[in-house]
Amino acid sequence: MINYIRYIITLLVLGVAAYFAHTLILKGLGTNQFWEQTDYTLLGMYAFGVGISLFIVVLTLMAQYAMPKNLGFIFLGLMTINAVASYIYIKNGLNKFENDFIEYNFLVVFFLFLFFDVFVAFKAINQENNEQ
């Protein structure tokens, strides 16, 4: 239970810190005017990233206790769901700008939370291996 709370708090802190850092970088580059030309927002992208990552973390930790031998396969399935859901979320924003503004910003958010999900799965798999 402590792992759930620790990972959820870490996810929220990571999401908030990365959002503010990302916002500062975009303001420094002077590219905020591109957000007005699209239906997407940076906050919406981070909210989606936190939501899907929270879903993956909770299911990964539940699978660690329910089916520890199949945790790797379950994680791969969850990553597939993540990729499909991310595409469905961003598909209307693809190829809107010549400079790929939406694509690059979404990739930053996607990979940030992907690395977090992989970290949680790595810790869960190694914890399961250490207990044997």
ChimeraX commands (.cxc) that place a marker at each C-alpha (Angstrom):
marker #1 position 0.00,0.00,0.00 radius 0.5
marker #1 position 2.88,2.33,0.74 radius 0.5
marker #1 position 4.21,1.78,-2.80 radius 0.5
marker #1 position 0.89,2.95,-4.26 radius 0.5
marker #1 position 0.94,6.18,-2.31 radius 0.5
marker #1 position 4.65,6.81,-2.90 radius 0.5
marker #1 position 4.38,6.28,-6.66 radius 0.5
marker #1 position 1.20,8.36,-6.97 radius 0.5
marker #1 position 2.76,11.27,-5.07 radius 0.5
marker #1 position 5.92,10.97,-7.18 radius 0.5
marker #1 position 3.80,10.98,-10.34 radius 0.5
marker #1 position 1.92,14.11,-9.28 radius 0.5
marker #1 position 5.10,15.95,-8.27 radius 0.5
marker #1 position 6.78,14.94,-11.53 radius 0.5
marker #1 position 3.78,16.07,-13.56 radius 0.5
marker #1 position 3.48,19.47,-11.86 radius 0.5
marker #1 position 7.23,20.17,-11.94 radius 0.5
marker #1 position 7.54,19.13,-15.58 radius 0.5
marker #1 position 4.49,21.20,-16.54 radius 0.5
marker #1 position 5.94,24.37,-15.04 radius 0.5
marker #1 position 9.38,23.70,-16.53 radius 0.5
marker #1 position 7.80,23.06,-19.94 radius 0.5
marker #1 position 5.76,26.26,-19.66 radius 0.5
marker #1 position 8.87,28.29,-18.79 radius 0.5
marker #1 position 10.78,26.83,-21.73 radius 0.5
marker #1 position 7.96,27.63,-24.17 radius 0.5
marker #1 position 7.70,31.19,-22.83 radius 0.5
marker #1 position 11.46,31.56,-23.20 radius 0.5
marker #1 position 11.27,30.38,-26.80 radius 0.5
marker #1 position 8.31,32.68,-27.49 radius 0.5
marker #1 position 6.10,29.97,-28.95 radius 0.5
marker #1 position 2.98,30.44,-26.82 radius 0.5
marker #1 position 1.03,31.97,-29.72 radius 0.5
marker #1 position 0.81,28.55,-31.38 radius 0.5
marker #1 position -1.43,27.25,-28.58 radius 0.5
marker #1 position -4.11,29.75,-29.60 radius 0.5
marker #1 position -4.28,28.19,-33.06 radius 0.5
marker #1 position -5.16,24.72,-31.79 radius 0.5
marker #1 position -7.74,22.99,-29.62 radius 0.5
marker #1 position -5.02,21.49,-27.39 radius 0.5
marker #1 position -3.42,23.00,-24.31 radius 0.5
marker #1 position -0.23,22.08,-22.52 radius 0.5
marker #1 position -2.20,21.58,-19.32 radius 0.5
marker #1 position -4.54,19.21,-21.16 radius 0.5
marker #1 position -1.60,17.20,-22.46 radius 0.5
marker #1 position -0.13,16.90,-18.97 radius 0.5
marker #1 position -3.53,16.01,-17.49 radius 0.5
marker #1 position -3.88,13.25,-20.08 radius 0.5
marker #1 position -0.33,12.06,-19.35 radius 0.5
marker #1 position -0.88,11.98,-15.60 radius 0.5
marker #1 position -4.22,10.21,-16.01 radius 0.5
marker #1 position -2.99,7.45,-18.29 radius 0.5
marker #1 position 0.19,7.04,-16.25 radius 0.5
marker #1 position -1.83,6.78,-13.04 radius 0.5
marker #1 position -3.93,4.07,-14.68 radius 0.5
marker #1 position -0.79,2.17,-15.73 radius 0.5
marker #1 position 0.94,2.51,-12.35 radius 0.5
marker #1 position -2.08,1.27,-10.40 radius 0.5
marker #1 position -2.63,-1.69,-12.73 radius 0.5
marker #1 position 1.09,-2.54,-12.73 radius 0.5
marker #1 position 1.21,-2.57,-8.93 radius 0.5
marker #1 position -2.01,-4.60,-8.74 radius 0.5
marker #1 position -0.59,-7.11,-11.22 radius 0.5
marker #1 position 2.56,-7.34,-9.13 radius 0.5
marker #1 position 0.52,-8.92,-6.34 radius 0.5
marker #1 position -2.09,-10.77,-8.41 radius 0.5
marker #1 position 0.11,-12.24,-11.17 radius 0.5
marker #1 position 3.80,-11.53,-10.46 radius 0.5
marker #1 position 5.02,-14.08,-13.02 radius 0.5
marker #1 position 3.18,-12.30,-15.84 radius 0.5
marker #1 position 4.05,-8.74,-14.84 radius 0.5
marker #1 position 6.26,-8.11,-17.88 radius 0.5
marker #1 position 3.56,-9.20,-20.32 radius 0.5
marker #1 position 0.92,-7.19,-18.49 radius 0.5
marker #1 position 3.15,-4.13,-18.66 radius 0.5
marker #1 position 3.66,-4.60,-22.41 radius 0.5
marker #1 position -0.11,-4.78,-22.85 radius 0.5
marker #1 position -0.54,-1.62,-20.80 radius 0.5
marker #1 position 2.08,0.15,-22.92 radius 0.5
marker #1 position 0.14,-0.85,-26.03 radius 0.5
marker #1 position -3.02,0.61,-24.52 radius 0.5
marker #1 position -1.04,3.75,-23.65 radius 0.5
marker #1 position 0.22,4.13,-27.23 radius 0.5
marker #1 position -3.25,3.62,-28.75 radius 0.5
marker #1 position -4.92,6.00,-26.29 radius 0.5
marker #1 position -2.22,8.61,-26.90 radius 0.5
marker #1 position -2.71,8.39,-30.66 radius 0.5
marker #1 position -6.48,8.72,-30.29 radius 0.5
marker #1 position -5.95,11.78,-28.08 radius 0.5
marker #1 position -3.50,13.58,-30.38 radius 0.5
marker #1 position -4.62,12.47,-33.87 radius 0.5
marker #1 position -6.63,15.65,-34.57 radius 0.5
marker #1 position -3.59,17.81,-33.85 radius 0.5
marker #1 position -1.18,16.04,-36.17 radius 0.5
marker #1 position 0.16,17.97,-39.18 radius 0.5
marker #1 position -1.52,21.25,-38.17 radius 0.5
marker #1 position 1.68,23.30,-38.18 radius 0.5
marker #1 position 4.68,23.32,-40.48 radius 0.5
marker #1 position 7.01,23.34,-37.48 radius 0.5
marker #1 position 5.33,20.31,-35.80 radius 0.5
marker #1 position 4.62,22.32,-32.65 radius 0.5
marker #1 position 1.92,20.00,-31.31 radius 0.5
marker #1 position 3.84,16.84,-32.17 radius 0.5
marker #1 position 7.02,17.88,-30.37 radius 0.5
marker #1 position 5.22,19.09,-27.27 radius 0.5
marker #1 position 3.17,15.92,-27.10 radius 0.5
marker #1 position 6.27,13.75,-27.55 radius 0.5
marker #1 position 7.93,15.46,-24.59 radius 0.5
marker #1 position 4.91,14.74,-22.40 radius 0.5
marker #1 position 4.49,11.20,-23.75 radius 0.5
marker #1 position 8.12,10.19,-23.19 radius 0.5
marker #1 position 8.27,11.82,-19.76 radius 0.5
marker #1 position 5.42,9.70,-18.47 radius 0.5
marker #1 position 6.59,6.66,-20.44 radius 0.5
marker #1 position 9.93,6.78,-18.60 radius 0.5
marker #1 position 8.07,7.04,-15.30 radius 0.5
marker #1 position 5.90,4.03,-16.15 radius 0.5
marker #1 position 8.97,2.01,-17.14 radius 0.5
marker #1 position 10.66,3.00,-13.87 radius 0.5
marker #1 position 7.68,1.78,-11.83 radius 0.5
marker #1 position 7.51,-1.49,-13.79 radius 0.5
marker #1 position 11.27,-1.98,-13.40 radius 0.5
marker #1 position 11.02,-1.51,-9.63 radius 0.5
marker #1 position 8.02,-3.86,-9.44 radius 0.5
marker #1 position 9.71,-6.59,-11.48 radius 0.5
marker #1 position 12.95,-6.33,-9.51 radius 0.5
marker #1 position 11.09,-6.39,-6.20 radius 0.5
marker #1 position 9.34,-9.57,-7.34 radius 0.5
marker #1 position 12.67,-11.10,-8.39 radius 0.5
marker #1 position 14.31,-10.22,-5.06 radius 0.5
marker #1 position 11.54,-11.95,-3.09 radius 0.5
marker #1 position 12.15,-15.32,-4.78 radius 0.5
marker link #1:1,2 radius 0.2
marker link #1:2,3 radius 0.2
marker link #1:3,4 radius 0.2
marker link #1:4,5 radius 0.2
marker link #1:5,6 radius 0.2
marker link #1:6,7 radius 0.2
marker link #1:7,8 radius 0.2
marker link #1:8,9 radius 0.2
marker link #1:9,10 radius 0.2
marker link #1:10,11 radius 0.2
marker link #1:11,12 radius 0.2
marker link #1:12,13 radius 0.2
marker link #1:13,14 radius 0.2
marker link #1:14,15 radius 0.2
marker link #1:15,16 radius 0.2
marker link #1:16,17 radius 0.2
marker link #1:17,18 radius 0.2
marker link #1:18,19 radius 0.2
marker link #1:19,20 radius 0.2
marker link #1:20,21 radius 0.2
marker link #1:21,22 radius 0.2
marker link #1:22,23 radius 0.2
marker link #1:23,24 radius 0.2
marker link #1:24,25 radius 0.2
marker link #1:25,26 radius 0.2
marker link #1:26,27 radius 0.2
marker link #1:27,28 radius 0.2
marker link #1:28,29 radius 0.2
marker link #1:29,30 radius 0.2
marker link #1:30,31 radius 0.2
marker link #1:31,32 radius 0.2
marker link #1:32,33 radius 0.2
marker link #1:33,34 radius 0.2
marker link #1:34,35 radius 0.2
marker link #1:35,36 radius 0.2
marker link #1:36,37 radius 0.2
marker link #1:37,38 radius 0.2
marker link #1:38,39 radius 0.2
marker link #1:39,40 radius 0.2
marker link #1:40,41 radius 0.2
marker link #1:41,42 radius 0.2
marker link #1:42,43 radius 0.2
marker link #1:43,44 radius 0.2
marker link #1:44,45 radius 0.2
marker link #1:45,46 radius 0.2
marker link #1:46,47 radius 0.2
marker link #1:47,48 radius 0.2
marker link #1:48,49 radius 0.2
marker link #1:49,50 radius 0.2
marker link #1:50,51 radius 0.2
marker link #1:51,52 radius 0.2
marker link #1:52,53 radius 0.2
marker link #1:53,54 radius 0.2
marker link #1:54,55 radius 0.2
marker link #1:55,56 radius 0.2
marker link #1:56,57 radius 0.2
marker link #1:57,58 radius 0.2
marker link #1:58,59 radius 0.2
marker link #1:59,60 radius 0.2
marker link #1:60,61 radius 0.2
marker link #1:61,62 radius 0.2
marker link #1:62,63 radius 0.2
marker link #1:63,64 radius 0.2
marker link #1:64,65 radius 0.2
marker link #1:65,66 radius 0.2
marker link #1:66,67 radius 0.2
marker link #1:67,68 radius 0.2
marker link #1:68,69 radius 0.2
marker link #1:69,70 radius 0.2
marker link #1:70,71 radius 0.2
marker link #1:71,72 radius 0.2
marker link #1:72,73 radius 0.2
marker link #1:73,74 radius 0.2
marker link #1:74,75 radius 0.2
marker link #1:75,76 radius 0.2
marker link #1:76,77 radius 0.2
marker link #1:77,78 radius 0.2
marker link #1:78,79 radius 0.2
marker link #1:79,80 radius 0.2
marker link #1:80,81 radius 0.2
marker link #1:81,82 radius 0.2
marker link #1:82,83 radius 0.2
marker link #1:83,84 radius 0.2
marker link #1:84,85 radius 0.2
marker link #1:85,86 radius 0.2
marker link #1:86,87 radius 0.2
marker link #1:87,88 radius 0.2
marker link #1:88,89 radius 0.2
marker link #1:89,90 radius 0.2
marker link #1:90,91 radius 0.2
marker link #1:91,92 radius 0.2
marker link #1:92,93 radius 0.2
marker link #1:93,94 radius 0.2
marker link #1:94,95 radius 0.2
marker link #1:95,96 radius 0.2
marker link #1:96,97 radius 0.2
marker link #1:97,98 radius 0.2
marker link #1:98,99 radius 0.2
marker link #1:99,100 radius 0.2
marker link #1:100,101 radius 0.2
marker link #1:101,102 radius 0.2
marker link #1:102,103 radius 0.2
marker link #1:103,104 radius 0.2
marker link #1:104,105 radius 0.2
marker link #1:105,106 radius 0.2
marker link #1:106,107 radius 0.2
marker link #1:107,108 radius 0.2
marker link #1:108,109 radius 0.2
marker link #1:109,110 radius 0.2
marker link #1:110,111 radius 0.2
marker link #1:111,112 radius 0.2
marker link #1:112,113 radius 0.2
marker link #1:113,114 radius 0.2
marker link #1:114,115 radius 0.2
marker link #1:115,116 radius 0.2
marker link #1:116,117 radius 0.2
marker link #1:117,118 radius 0.2
marker link #1:118,119 radius 0.2
marker link #1:119,120 radius 0.2
marker link #1:120,121 radius 0.2
marker link #1:121,122 radius 0.2
marker link #1:122,123 radius 0.2
marker link #1:123,124 radius 0.2
marker link #1:124,125 radius 0.2
marker link #1:125,126 radius 0.2
marker link #1:126,127 radius 0.2
marker link #1:127,128 radius 0.2
marker link #1:128,129 radius 0.2
marker link #1:129,130 radius 0.2
marker link #1:130,131 radius 0.2
marker link #1:131,132 radius 0.2
view
